[in-house]
Amino acid sequence: MLILIKLYLMRNSQQDSENISRYGYLYLEFKSEFFFWEIIRLFFKFALIGGSFFALVDPMTRGFILLVMLVVYYMSIIRFKPFRLFSFLKLELDSIKTFIISLMLAAYVDKSTNYWLRMFSIGTIAVVNGYYIYTMVKKMVNFYYLVFVQPNLGKLEEALDKLKNKKRTLTEEELEDKRFHESLTDLFGEEGDSEEAMKKSQTIEMSQVNKTDTIKKKE
């Protein structure tokens, strides 16, 4: 109940980074208007567990009650489609189908007297549930990679690109300096260093200025 109240209070700030990091696992896979669906799913699972251990009725009646609950939940998912991604919707529907198949095979195992058919039914239950668990883990990992890991990788790549651009700019500036020093070397000889070349260039400029001043005075 407290979780439901918390989800209701932050229904308008679901995309806040703090809410995503703390409570995102409760609502990220659902559409914004179905932020509460995880509570419904948990209630349904608890109801299934309670129905499985309901000992006041015979096994066939328990199986029928569970089957009705599964069908009702299956139809509600098809009706409302609360999941953001179709893959998650399909995964939830597959989980219900897996449960129904397992329930029917378990009822057959309970009533059958043939040893090999019972072993075959139990093996089928194990394979079906194992495949579903594999599919669920794979899709959950992909989803959380897209939500939590990939955005951070994008930021990292952006920072690396900025660093590369900065290095490239520094390299271009260094090349310009190198060209400038090479041009001075070509003008004043290879034996002089850059400081001497700069002094010579300044001396030439000063002499040109003095000549200009002298010409102006004579005029």
DRENTIZA-587471 format. One record per residue (C-alpha): residue number from 1; residue in one letter; z, y, x. Coordinates in nm, 4 decimals, padded with zeros to 6 digits, always signed. Each point is the difference from the previous one (the first is absolute). Last residue first. Layout:
BEGIN
NODE   resi   resn         pz         py         px
NODE    NUM      a          Z          Y          X
...
This chain:
BEGIN
NODE   resi   resn         pz         py         px
NODE    219      e   -04.7203   +06.6255   +06.0454
NODE    218      k   +00.1721   -00.0725   +00.3286
NODE    217      k   +00.3248   -00.0711   -00.1836
NODE    216      k   -00.1733   -00.2466   -00.2403
NODE    215      i   -00.1585   -00.1881   +00.2889
NODE    214      t   +00.3393   -00.0327   +00.1692
NODE    213      d   +00.1645   -00.1303   -00.3197
NODE    212      t   -00.2702   -00.2672   -00.0415
NODE    211      k   +00.0354   -00.1048   +00.3610
NODE    210      n   +00.3741   -00.0283   -00.0458
NODE    209      v   -00.0441   -00.2213   -00.3117
NODE    208      q   -00.2410   -00.2268   +00.1849
NODE    207      s   +00.2438   -00.0266   +00.2860
NODE    206      m   +00.2776   -00.0925   -00.2448
NODE    205      e   -00.2145   -00.2742   -00.1589
NODE    204      i   -00.0892   -00.1420   +00.3394
NODE    203      t   +00.3655   -00.0011   +00.1035
NODE    202      q   +00.0961   -00.1771   -00.3306
NODE    201      s   -00.2616   -00.2669   +00.0630
NODE    200      k   +00.1242   -00.0440   +00.3526
NODE    199      k   +00.3593   -00.0327   -00.1199
NODE    198      m   -00.1037   -00.2575   -00.2629
NODE    197      a   -00.1878   -00.1999   +00.2627
NODE    196      e   +00.3012   +00.0131   +00.2271
NODE    195      e   +00.2150   -00.1358   -00.2811
NODE    194      s   -00.2528   -00.2719   -00.0914
NODE    193      d   -00.0184   -00.1416   +00.3521
NODE    192      g   -00.2564   +00.1051   +00.2546
NODE    191      e   -00.1845   -00.2676   +00.1998
NODE    190      e   -00.2513   -00.0784   -00.2780
NODE    189      g   -00.1647   +00.3358   +00.0055
NODE    188      f   +00.0404   +00.3287   -00.1821
NODE    187      l   -00.2403   -00.0173   -00.2942
NODE    186      d   -00.0233   -00.3784   -00.0379
NODE    185      t   +00.3754   -00.0293   +00.0361
NODE    184      l   +00.0497   +00.2607   -00.2699
NODE    183      s   -00.2281   -00.1983   -00.2332
NODE    182      e   +00.1907   -00.3181   +00.0786
NODE    181      h   +00.3292   +00.1730   -00.0838
NODE    180      f   -00.1387   +00.1078   -00.3376
NODE    179      r   -00.1437   -00.3446   -00.0711
NODE    178      k   +00.3382   -00.1575   +00.0747
NODE    177      d   +00.1778   +00.2460   -00.2265
NODE    176      e   -00.2458   -00.0814   -00.2792
NODE    175      l   +00.0528   -00.3715   +00.0568
NODE    174      e   +00.3761   +00.0461   -00.0208
NODE    173      e   -00.0426   +00.1818   -00.3291
NODE    172      e   -00.2166   -00.2851   -00.1320
NODE    171      t   +00.2609   -00.2553   +00.1093
NODE    170      l   +00.2757   +00.1956   -00.1700
NODE    169      t   -00.2006   +00.0006   -00.3229
NODE    168      r   -00.0586   -00.3787   +00.0217
NODE    167      k   +00.3697   -00.0574   +00.0606
NODE    166      k   +00.0835   +00.2040   -00.3079
NODE    165      n   -00.2610   -00.1852   -00.2046
NODE    164      k   +00.1471   -00.3333   +00.1145
NODE    163      l   +00.3516   +00.1132   -00.0938
NODE    162      k   -00.1193   +00.1152   -00.3406
NODE    161      d   -00.1719   -00.3348   -00.0539
NODE    160      l   +00.3181   -00.1825   +00.1012
NODE    159      a   +00.2020   +00.2027   -00.2513
NODE    158      e   -00.2535   -00.0798   -00.2740
NODE    157      e   +00.0098   -00.3690   +00.0919
NODE    156      l   +00.3799   +00.0047   -00.0279
NODE    155      k   -00.0145   +00.1752   -00.3375
NODE    154      g   -00.2499   -00.2583   -00.1249
NODE    153      l   +00.2192   -00.2798   +00.1301
NODE    152      n   +00.2885   +00.1488   -00.1971
NODE    151      p   -00.2134   +00.0002   -00.3153
NODE    150      q   -00.1051   -00.3631   +00.0739
NODE    149      v   +00.3526   -00.1374   +00.0337
NODE    148      f   +00.1819   +00.0982   -00.3207
NODE    147      v   -00.2349   -00.0214   -00.2984
NODE    146      l   -00.2981   -00.1956   +00.1340
NODE    145      y   +00.2190   -00.2379   +00.1982
NODE    144      y   +00.2315   -00.0339   -00.2998
NODE    143      f   -00.2933   -00.1139   -00.2119
NODE    142      n   -00.1463   -00.2372   +00.2580
NODE    141      v   +00.3400   -00.1649   +00.0539
NODE    140      m   +00.0486   -00.0362   -00.3753
NODE    139      k   -00.3480   -00.1504   -00.0397
NODE    138      k   +00.0579   -00.2615   +00.2701
NODE    137      v   +00.3506   -00.0860   -00.1188
NODE    136      m   -00.1205   -00.0526   -00.3585
NODE    135      t   -00.2987   -00.2123   +00.1024
NODE    134      y   +00.2172   -00.2271   +00.2168
NODE    133      i   +00.2627   -00.0287   -00.2764
NODE    132      y   -00.2729   -00.0915   -00.2519
NODE    131      y   -00.1423   -00.2646   +00.2300
NODE    130      g   +00.3439   -00.1523   +00.0498
NODE    129      n   +00.0676   +00.0001   -00.3745
NODE    128      v   -00.3232   -00.1857   -00.0761
NODE    127      v   +00.0459   -00.2442   +00.2891
NODE    126      a   +00.3635   -00.0821   -00.0834
NODE    125      i   -00.0703   -00.0466   -00.3722
NODE    124      t   -00.2967   -00.2231   +00.0819
NODE    123      g   +00.2176   -00.2101   +00.2304
NODE    122      i   +00.2582   -00.0420   -00.2771
NODE    121      s   -00.2700   -00.1039   -00.2444
NODE    120      f   -00.1485   -00.2501   +00.2473
NODE    119      m   +00.3447   -00.1432   +00.0699
NODE    118      r   +00.0588   -00.0411   -00.3740
NODE    117      l   -00.3390   -00.1586   -00.0430
NODE    116      w   +00.0811   -00.2404   +00.2832
NODE    115      y   +00.3372   -00.1006   -00.1472
NODE    114      n   -00.1168   -00.0588   -00.3566
NODE    113      t   +00.2971   +00.0460   -00.2341
NODE    112      s   -00.0996   +00.3428   -00.1287
NODE    111      k   +00.2353   +00.2140   -00.2098
NODE    110      d   +00.1613   +00.2249   +00.2626
NODE    109      v   -00.3155   +00.0065   +00.2118
NODE    108      y   -00.1992   +00.1143   -00.3045
NODE    107      a   +00.2487   +00.2809   -00.0703
NODE    106      a   -00.0254   +00.1038   +00.3661
NODE    105      l   -00.3795   -00.0004   -00.0291
NODE    104      m   +00.0148   +00.2290   -00.3032
NODE    103      l   +00.2463   +00.2380   +00.1667
NODE    102      s   -00.1943   +00.0070   +00.3263
NODE    101      i   -00.3211   +00.0849   -00.1842
NODE    100      i   +00.1783   +00.2726   -00.1986
NODE     99      f   +00.1633   +00.1435   +00.3123
NODE     98      t   -00.3301   +00.0075   +00.1850
NODE     97      k   -00.1640   +00.1752   -00.2954
NODE     96      i   +00.2801   +00.2568   +00.0009
NODE     95      s   -00.0396   +00.0571   +00.3739
NODE     94      d   -00.3759   +00.0290   -00.0405
NODE     93      l   +00.0505   +00.2788   -00.2532
NODE     92      e   +00.2200   +00.1851   +00.2488
NODE     91      l   -00.2545   -00.0450   +00.2782
NODE     90      k   -00.2847   +00.1162   -00.2246
NODE     89      l   +00.1876   +00.3203   -00.0767
NODE     88      f   +00.0781   +00.0437   +00.3687
NODE     87      s   -00.3682   -00.0404   +00.0906
NODE     86      f   -00.0953   +00.2444   -00.2758
NODE     85      l   +00.1995   +00.2671   +00.1753
NODE     84      r   +00.2209   +00.2594   -00.1668
NODE     83      f   +00.1841   -00.2560   -00.2111
NODE     82      p   +00.1182   +00.0656   -00.3577
NODE     81      k   -00.2932   -00.1666   -00.1791
NODE     80      f   +00.1449   +00.0709   -00.3491
NODE     79      r   -00.1574   -00.2738   -00.2168
NODE     78      i   -00.0782   -00.2577   +00.2691
NODE     77      i   +00.3525   +00.0362   +00.1370
NODE     76      s   +00.1507   -00.0266   -00.3487
NODE     75      m   -00.2076   -00.3132   -00.0706
NODE     74      y   +00.1353   -00.1763   +00.3087
NODE     73      y   +00.3576   +00.1017   -00.0848
NODE     72      v   -00.0344   -00.1461   -00.3502
NODE     71      v   -00.1678   -00.3167   +00.1346
NODE     70      l   +00.2753   -00.0521   +00.2564
NODE     69      m   +00.2755   +00.0440   -00.2568
NODE     68      v   -00.1684   -00.2469   -00.2374
NODE     67      l   -00.0332   -00.2552   +00.2827
NODE     66      l   +00.3661   +00.0412   +00.0922
NODE     65      i   +00.1056   -00.0666   -00.3584
NODE     64      f   -00.2293   -00.3063   -00.0176
NODE     63      g   +00.1378   -00.1397   +00.3239
NODE     62      r   +00.3558   +00.0465   -00.1225
NODE     61      t   -00.0894   -00.1814   -00.3223
NODE     60      m   -00.1536   -00.2871   +00.1971
NODE     59      p   +00.3031   -00.0203   +00.2278
NODE     58      d   +00.2520   -00.0401   -00.2858
NODE     57      v   +00.2150   +00.2907   -00.1132
NODE     56      l   +00.3477   +00.1202   +00.0912
NODE     55      a   -00.0644   -00.0176   +00.3753
NODE     54      f   -00.1678   +00.3360   +00.0578
NODE     53      f   -00.0574   -00.0234   +00.3718
NODE     52      s   -00.3730   +00.0714   -00.0111
NODE     51      g   +00.0496   +00.2644   -00.2689
NODE     50      g   +00.2368   +00.1931   +00.2244
NODE     49      i   -00.2485   -00.0121   +00.2859
NODE     48      l   -00.2806   +00.1128   -00.2272
NODE     47      a   +00.2141   +00.2819   -00.1419
NODE     46      f   +00.0883   +00.1101   +00.3538
NODE     45      k   -00.3708   +00.0083   +00.0797
NODE     44      f   -00.0784   +00.2046   -00.3109
NODE     43      f   +00.2772   +00.2476   +00.0769
NODE     42      l   -00.1350   +00.0391   +00.3533
NODE     41      r   -00.3498   +00.0626   -00.1336
NODE     40      i   +00.1255   +00.2551   -00.2510
NODE     39      i   +00.1924   +00.1787   +00.2762
NODE     38      e   -00.3109   -00.0021   +00.2221
NODE     37      w   -00.1916   +00.1563   -00.2876
NODE     36      f   +00.2083   +00.3194   +00.0010
NODE     35      f   -00.2545   +00.2163   +00.1849
NODE     34      f   -00.2556   -00.0851   -00.2712
NODE     33      e   -00.1278   +00.3552   -00.0567
NODE     32      s   -00.0548   +00.0401   +00.3756
NODE     31      k   -00.2095   -00.3156   +00.0266
NODE     30      f   +00.1714   -00.2902   +00.1732
NODE     29      e   -00.0128   -00.1332   +00.3578
NODE     28      l   +00.1972   +00.2943   +00.1317
NODE     27      y   +00.2877   -00.0461   -00.2469
NODE     26      l   +00.2914   -00.2021   +00.1376
NODE     25      y   -00.1121   -00.0362   +00.3636
NODE     24      g   -00.0259   +00.3779   +00.0182
NODE     23      y   +00.3728   +00.0467   -00.0469
NODE     22      r   +00.1306   +00.1188   +00.3379
NODE     21      s   -00.3143   +00.0793   +00.2040
NODE     20      i   -00.2002   +00.1104   -00.3036
NODE     19      n   +00.2833   +00.2172   -00.1302
NODE     18      e   +00.0306   +00.1724   +00.3381
NODE     17      s   -00.3755   +00.0569   +00.0263
NODE     16      d   -00.0250   +00.1538   -00.3469
NODE     15      q   -00.2816   -00.1681   -00.1903
NODE     14      q   +00.2249   -00.1148   -00.2848
NODE     13      s   +00.1255   +00.3508   -00.0690
NODE     12      n   -00.0602   +00.0235   -00.3756
NODE     11      r   +00.1546   -00.3411   -00.0802
NODE     10      m   +00.2997   +00.0810   +00.2200
NODE      9      l   +00.2579   +00.0044   -00.2782
NODE      8      y   -00.1551   -00.2985   -00.1792
NODE      7      l   +00.0018   -00.2137   +00.3144
NODE      6      k   +00.3673   +00.0810   +00.0558
NODE      5      i   +00.0879   -00.0833   -00.3609
NODE      4      l   -00.1854   -00.3329   +00.0260
NODE      3      i   +00.1780   -00.0816   +00.3256
NODE      2      l   +00.3365   +00.0752   -00.1610
NODE      1      m   -00.0834   -00.2382   -00.2852
